[in-house]
Amino acid sequence: QVQLVESGGGLVQAGGSLRLSCAASGSIFSINTMGWYRQAPGKQRELVASIAPGGGANYADSVKGRFTISRDNVKRTMYLQMNSLKPEDTAVYYCKGLRASGPFSSWGQGTQVTVSS
C-alpha cells in the first residue's frame, strides 16, 4: 500500500516563489525515480522535472534555471522549489513515479499553483 500527498501550492504574484512537497509512504520510495507533473485546464499533462534515487535530475526546457527538484529519502519526501514564477506556470501540480506500472503510478489530487500577473 503506497500513497503520495502533494502540498504547498497557492496564489503568488509573477516573479515570486513557492515550494511544493510530496510525501510518500513506504521504504521503496528511495529506489524509485520520481517526477513532478503539471496540468492546466485544456492542456495535456506534462512532466516538469524528474529525479533519480541518487539525486540526478532532469527538467523541462520551460522551467530550467527557475525550478529545482530534490528529495529526502529518509523523510520520504520530494520537493519542487519554484522561483521566478510566471503566469504560464499556473496549473495543478502532481507528483508520481515515472514507471507507469510501478508502486507510485497513481495520480492523486495534486496541488493548485496560481501565478497572477
Order of alpha helices (4+ residues) and beta strands (2+ residues): beta-beta-beta-beta-beta-beta-beta-beta-beta-beta
